[in-house]
Amino acid sequence: MMPPATSKTVLAVVLETMPAMLVTARYANQCLEFKGAERIAGKSETWLPEIRQLVEECIAKDWVVVIDDRTQSFSDKAMLWNFDRLNEDGRTAMQECLDWYFALQARGALIFPESMNAYIIRSQVEGAMIDFANDDKGRMVYKVDWRKFQSAHRGIMMCIAGAFMEEPMSDRWLNAFFSKETYPEPSPLTKFLRHVDAITTQQTMRLGEDFEARVREREAQKEGKSACRT
């Protein structure tokens, strides 16, 4: 799958693991730059309304908002994410996220702020949370140490999903497409041709009206002559 050509701003809302977190990233020029990760403190009943409002505001700004929501009940406009979803090839969505992560990391296309250095996922080093393996078909699979895989790591994967794995005809894409006017400003030539067409149409209508008037006049003359003979 080719990287998208258009730039995107992504907000990941991690709700299924504690602590709940917000992770933001910006995709542009085939690089994904993370802007920050913020823990959501307190009880869910206190911050949930604020998160819903934030989601609506970001969607209104045409951000890609990704929420780990198996129930698909949080928002009908966000990209609802399930890491355990099976793809057509039998691998999970998490495996596909990790494919993208390590491919981007290998070519230096992942950029983290200093505040997120502790969350950078490294592999094949002592104590790594990810190990590489191959399945019975020889495909690359990743073994995740879930004890080390924190909410921030999930948010990073969700930002990758929002940047690279959004379906072309997703709800967000369709909402954005149908909410915008798609009628371009006509060119000077188009305006001129429309003007000529309008003049021609008016002239044709006048000629038609003149013709009908002459026909009515001749019919009236015929009726007058007929009356004189009688």
N, C-alpha and C positions, 0 to 999 in steps of 0.2 A: 504493500500500500504506500502510495506516494504521500509525503507531507503536504498539508494543505497550503494553498498559495496565499490565502488571505490571513491577515493578522487577527488575533483574538485575545481578549482578556478573560481569564478563567477564575471563577470562585469555586472552591471545593468546600462543601459543608459536611463535616464528619460527625455523624450522629450515633452510629451503631457501636462505637467503642468509646470508652472514657479515658481521658477527658474529651468532651466534644471540642472540635477545633474548626477554625477557618483557615484555609490556605489559599493564597492568591498567586497567580502567575500571569505572565504576558508572553504570548507567542508572536514572534515577528522575525522575518529573515531566516526562517528555518531553525531558530533557536528558541528555547523555552527558558525564560528568565523568571525565577521565583522572587516574589516581592516580600513575602513574610508569612509567618504562621502564628496564629493567635489562639490561645486556649479560651474556651468559654466557661467561665466560672459560675458557680451557684447551681441552684436547682432548676431543672428544665422548665418548670412552670413559670419561672421568673424571666428567663431569657428567650424562651421559644417564640413569643410574640415579636420580639425585636428581630430575631433571625428571620422570621417570615417576612417582616417588613423589608429587611435588608435584601432578601432574595428577590422580592418584587422590584425594588429599586435597581438592583443590578440587571435584572432581566429587561427592565425598561431602557437601560443604557446599552442593551444588546450584548451584554456579557454572556458567556457560556457558564451557567450555574450547574454544578454537578453535586448531587446529594446521594449519599448511600442510603437508599430507601427501598427495601425489598417489597414493602406494601404498596408502593406507587401511589401514596396518598398525600404526600407532603405538598407537591405542586404539580399542576398539569402543564407547566411551561418550562420547568427545569429538566435537566438531563438526569434521570433517576438511575442510580448505578447499583449493580449487584456483582460483587467480585466473584461469586460462585457461578454466575451464568455461564452455560456451556456454549461455545462457539460451534460452528458447523464442523470444524476439524476435531471436535471432542476435547479441546483444551479450554480452560476457564478464562474468563475475562482478566483475572489477575495475571495469568501467564502471558496474555497478550500485552498487558501494561508493562510487565517486566521486560518483554522483548523490546518495546519502544524505549524503556528507560536505559537499558544497557547499550542499545544501538546509539542513542543520543549521547550517552556518557562517553562512548568510545570515540566519537568525533568532536567532542568538546562543545556540544550543543545544549548542555544543561548548565545554567548559571544560578548559583545560590548566593544569597546575601550572607554575611558573616553570622548573622543571628540564626541561620539554619544549618550551619556547618555540622552540627551534631546529628542532624537527620539525614545526611548524605548516605545513601545505601552503597556499601562496598561489598565486593564478593571475593572469594578465593584468597582471603586473608584470615589469619587466626581470629576466631571469635566472630566471623561474619554471620550475618543473619540470613544470607542467601547462599545456597550451594547449587552448582550446576550438575545436571545429570541428563541421561537420555532415556526415553521411554522405549517400549518394545518395538516401536517403528523407527527408532533412531532419531526422533525429534528431540530438540532441546526442551528440557523442563527445569523448573526451579523448585528447590526444596526450601521452604520458608520456615525459619525459626519464629513461630508466632509469639513466643515469649518476649522477643526483642522487637517485634514489629508493632510500633506504637501508632497512635492516632495520626501523628504528623506524617508518618510514612504512608499511611492510607491516603491522606490528603494529597501528598505528592503524586501518588499513583492516579488519583482522581483528576488532578490537573492535567496529567498526561492523557488520560482518557478524554477529557474535554477538548484538549488541543488537537489530538491526533485520531481519536476514535469516534467522534461524533458522526452519527449517520447522516448522509447527505439530505435526506428528507425527514429529519427529526422534527419534533413539535416546535422546538425553538427556531429552527430554520424556516419552517412553514409560517410560523407566527410573524417572524421578521419580514418574510417575503410579502405576505398578504397585508401587512399593516402599513406598507410604504407605497406611495404613488410611483408607478413605473412608466409614466408617460414623459418622454424626453421633450425638451424645448425644441420646436420645429426650426429647421435651418432657414436662412434667408430665402433660399431657392424654393423650399416648400411653402413658405409664406407667400411668395410671389405667385406660385402656381395656384395656390388656393384663391388668391385675389383675382387672377385671370379667370379661374373657374367660376367664381361668384359673378363676375361681370358677364361672362358668357351665358351663365344660367339666367341672369336677369334679362339679358337681351333676347334670349330664346323665349322666355315667358312673355315679353312684350310683343314679339312677333306673333306668337300664338294668340294673344289677346286681340291683336289687330286683325288677324285672319278671321277669328270668330266673329268680330264686329262686322266685317265686310260680308260674311255669309249671312248674318242676321239682317243686314241692310238689304241684300239682294232678295232674301225671302220676303221681307216686308214689301219691297217693290212689286214682286210677283203677285202677292196677295192684293195689293192696291189695284193693279191692272185687271185682275180677275173680278174685282168688285165693280169696276167701271163698266165692264162688258155686260154684266147682269143688270 
